[in-house]
Amino acid sequence: MAGLTEDTNPVLDIDGLLINQEHNKTQEENNNNNSNSQLKDKSAVLGRDREENSSKNQNQAEIDMASIHRSGSRPQLDLSKAAIEGNFEEKDPTILLPNQSDDISHLALDIGGSLIKLVYFSRHEGQSIDDKRKKILKERLGISNGTRRSYPILGGRLHFVKFETTKINECLDFIYSKQLHHGGMDSCHWNAEAPANENAVIKATGGGAFRFADLFKERLGVSLDKEDEMNCLVAGANFLLKAIRHEAFTHMEGRKEFVQIDHNDLFPYLLVNIGSGVSMIKVDGDGKFQRVSGTNVGGGTYWGLGRLLTKCKSFDELLELSQRGDNRTIDMLVGDIYGGMDYSKIGLSASTIASSFGKAISDKKELEDYSPEDISLSLLRMISYNIGQIAYLNALRFGLKRIFFGGFFIRGHAYTMDTISFAVHFWSNGDAQAMFLRHEGFLGALGAFMSYEKHGLDDLMVHQLVERFPMGAPYTGGKIHGPPLGDLNEKISWMEKFVLKGTEITAPVPMAPPPGTTGLGGFEVPSSKGSTLRSDASALNVGVLHLVPTLEVFPLLADPKTYEPNTIDLADHNELEYWFTVLSGHLPDLVDKAVASEGGTDDAQRRGDAFARAFSAHLSRLIEDPAAYGKLGLANLLELREECLREFQFHDAYRSIKQRENEASLAVLADLFAELDSMSEETRLLTLIEGVLAANIFDWGSRACVDLYHKGTIIEIYRMSRNKMQRPWRVDDFDLFKERMLGSGDKKPQPHKRALLFVDNSGADIVLGMLPLARELLRRGTEVVLVANSLPALNDVTAMELPDIVAEAAKHCDILRRAAEAGSLLVDAMINPSDSSKENSSSIPLMVVENGCGSPCIDLRQVSSELAAAAKDADLIVLEGMGRALHTNYNARFKCDALKLAMVKNQRLAEKLIKGNIYDCVCRYEPASKANLL
């Protein structure tokens, strides 16, 4: 989509939009008369109109076509004042359209009989920082502007929201308040006073798209463009399975386990959609599917019979009843027939259900004599087991390995998923598994969104999507409570009302397990599962899906498919509780730092308190259901904390502390350089590694280190740490690294071509540790790229801060000065590589790139495009610090030489990871040859 393609019609690609020759000519003529005129033929700008088949026309014959139609109207492309950005000689230059309106549809709906699901798009705020420096860096790394992804997905968010269909007016109010039908309030051209677009169209699917078409036209002035439900369902499922890393999961005995899907081996699969009835769809590829079976016994059957038998008013109420039921009072078991004995000859245990509701035949009881809870559970299992059996038989019929279940009937309900899973497991003798999707309730709405011609999602890869979990609607399972939150103040007020009590949202539904075991559907269900299952309100946790097309997989990973960033396994509940306790204990100090960074105002204090409540609520939810937000690792927890800080507008809680520590460290840097320069080559290399390890003690994320800060100055602590550096370290590969750097005997190895240094903390860590190491590599003829966070996290240094630090350090060292100039880090001396001076063209550059994240850890499956480009010529990477070298990536293998350096500042981690103690050091060197063999 980003580059030109061969086609008989288009001649120009403007960030992915193809323009017809005739319309270019027409636009040129129109501009002669009116420079601000727009293209009149909208369909030619955006390509072909979608065709309708005759059967659909017949189905829609009785529908008001003024309200529901397949619109030929598409957004206009305004070429007035268009200009090429950057180098005119680029193959695919970026063309800016300054007058282009963003008023395109960013909303799609799935309007069902019970729920309305919305998927809507919002843009990321522009975060262009230091454009001149970044432009020169991109040119040096060979990154062309033409590689940018196509409009409209240059970065944005997909939001998932749901309403009860009976409260459709609240849904309409939500859409209107956010102006989603006009592109959203984040549109740079949105104007509350502007007249409504008479041709505005919203994609919709589900029966309600017909039923409520006139209401949407009346309230919002928009027409609903009806999309086929099956098409949307399959399109949504395909996108999620290919684009979301932890989307599919199994659910057995209350335990959720995520399944990694190989995108190259996804098709074919069976998609079982359980709505009022059940449809079973064989999916062979994108847009390739057929309905192969189904049953009229589905969610509507459960709800209808349940309502008649229990008088429940809602589907959720019926499900809640089932969680307290005991089906043995109603279902006839094998043991009831054979005097409590098994029928072992044919493999049936005494607790196997022989007949659902069978005891009601012989019991002299009326309906009111049976518990509604028992009726609901028996009914749920009867329907779920039969659906599971039919689904497996169809999978067997077509030779399908995967069965995915979704639809209104499931809606994240643990008991339902368990019963379906047991059915599939039983009838397949364990050969097949039932799988579910985290976003299963939004398949139709997402598929409708993808039916827009310019949705831009098709080419997005899994590494370009990041799911985040702000407070508000996503935290409550996508449900909206009251009007939408207009600003941060309203969000805090909402939290003070709902989250402060803590019980309404975070507490699991009480579920007492029935005594003994109840065999159901031909197999037994252990009663112990009851205490681990949760209701729909707490089981459905969908976040905001951030689309970041600039993220890429780190190209130096030895095997990206098997790469797992997290070292600590939080599936161990004891491990999970420990780290939750650590994070909770660190929270008060973090709030104090955050509030102080904003001047200690009343507003800052209120935001700080709200952050503490929000993060505590997240921890409460995750301790109850560790898989609520996807597969959980320590890196995910730490990133969640940083995202939560940013949500409450604490963008750099340690700003003043970092600045103070940088200044103190820079004051002694010249003396350190002089000391290093007086040493022999071998002694200097050891001293440099000792310096990196010693300086890594400065970590505000460690409680032990925070305590040290209260006992001495930064320089005193650094000297103390240096003095205690004694080999051998707990993990000590220094001799192997030294041999690679210095060689042995008379044989001198070639220096590395380029080194990527993943830096950690501000202050002594970067100034007295990593910069001297970078200086040594530069001295030896190795290009150096300092890799730092894109966003602040604790006291970690950021890519935006590094140029100023390097500039100050360069005042004390000609090596750093020349390298910084060559790498375009010194603002006053920045040079373009194409016209650099003779001196600088021969200098080894020192560069800075951002890593694409804002966490103390790093997931190398999602890094910035600048880092990915810099990595292509690198043959050495240095991972420094606990977060990047121990908590994550300790077991990672690379295609090049890798050096992992860290001081362990947590006793439990030291014991479990290296069988050592707090303040032990790790110097782990893995040559490229070794990495490639693994």
Number of C-alpha atoms within 10 A of each C-alpha: 18 18 17 18 13 7 8 8 13 20 15 17 20 21 24 21 19 20 19 18 15 13 17 17 11 15 20 17 12 15 17 10 9 12 14 13 15 19 21 14 15 16 16 20 20 19 16 10 14 11 8 9 8 9 9 10 12 10 9 15 10 8 15 12 14 12 23 24 17 18 18 13 14 22 20 20 20 18 22 19 13 13 13 13 12 14 12 10 7 12 13 21 22 23 17 15 16 12 15 18 16 19 21 22 23 25 28 29 29 32 26 19 16 15 18 23 29 26 22 23 26 20 21 15 9 7 6 7 9 10 9 13 19 17 17 20 22 18 14 17 17 12 17 17 21 20 17 20 21 21 16 19 21 16 20 19 20 21 19 24 25 22 21 18 17 12 12 17 15 18 22 14 15 19 19 15 16 16 21 23 25 27 24 25 18 16 17 13 16 16 12 10 6 8 7 14 12 10 14 23 27 25 26 33 29 23 14 19 23 19 13 16 22 19 16 18 18 12 12 18 17 24 27 27 22 25 23 15 19 20 18 26 26 25 26 22 25 20 21 22 19 18 21 22 20 21 23 23 22 19 22 20 20 18 15 21 17 19 15 14 16 11 12 7 8 16 18 18 21 27 25 24 24 25 20 20 17 22 21 24 24 24 23 14 14 13 12 13 18 13 14 13 14 19 15 13 17 24 22 18 17 23 24 15 15 23 17 10 17 19 13 18 12 12 18 16 14 23 25 21 19 24 26 20 21 21 27 23 18 22 26 23 30 22 19 18 13 11 9 13 14 19 15 9 7 7 11 20 20 23 25 25 26 20 16 20 19 16 17 16 10 7 10 8 11 8 11 9 8 15 18 21 20 22 25 30 25 23 23 25 23 20 20 28 24 19 25 24 21 19 29 25 15 19 20 13 9 13 12 17 16 17 24 22 24 26 24 21 25 22 24 26 20 26 29 22 26 24 26 28 25 27 29 26 20 21 19 15 9 11 10 19 23 23 23 27 23 23 22 26 25 29 27 33 32 32 31 31 31 20 19 17 13 21 16 17 15 13 13 17 19 22 21 22 22 18 17 19 19 19 22 22 22 21 24 21 21 22 18 19 14 9 11 18 19 10 8 13 14 12 17 23 13 17 19 16 11 15 21 14 12 16 11 12 17 22 14 20 17 15 19 15 19 19 10 11 16 21 25 26 27 21 20 18 21 15 16 16 18 20 16 19 25 24 20 20 20 23 22 25 22 26 25 21 18 20 25 23 22 19 24 22 20 24 19 21 19 19 16 16 10 9 17 17 23 24 18 20 12 18 14 9 11 10 15 19 14 13 16 19 13 12 20 14 12 16 17 14 12 20 22 16 21 26 21 18 19 19 11 14 12 11 13 21 18 15 23 26 18 23 26 20 19 26 23 20 21 22 22 17 22 18 16 16 19 19 21 19 23 22 18 18 21 22 21 19 19 20 19 19 22 23 21 22 25 18 17 22 17 23 18 21 25 21 20 14 15 21 15 13 20 22 15 17 21 21 13 14 20 16 12 12 15 12 11 18 12 10 12 9 13 11 11 17 20 13 18 20 19 23 23 26 27 27 30 32 26 28 24 20 20 17 16 16 17 16 11 15 15 8 10 12 12 20 18 12 20 21 13 13 18 17 11 11 18 9 11 12 15 19 19 16 17 20 12 14 20 15 13 17 18 17 14 11 7 7 8 12 12 13 16 19 15 24 26 25 22 23 25 30 27 30 29 30 29 27 28 26 24 27 23 22 22 22 20 21 21 23 14 15 17 23 24 30 24 23 27 27 25 20 20 25 28 23 24 29 26 25 21 18 17 22 19 14 21 22 18 20 21 19 11 16 15 12 17 26 22 21 25 27 25 26 27 27 27 21 15 9 12 17 20 18 16 10 9 14 13 8 9 18 16 12 19 24 26 28 24 30 27 23 27 25 22 21 25 24 26 25 21 26 20 22 23 24 22 23 25 22 19 27 21 13 15 21 21 25 23 22 25 27 32 28 22 27 27 27 22 25 22 21 14 20 23 26 22 22 24 23 21 23 27 27 27 27 24 17 15 16 18 20 13 11 14 15 13 18 17 15 23 20 27 26 23 21 20 21 19 17 12 13 18 16 9 9
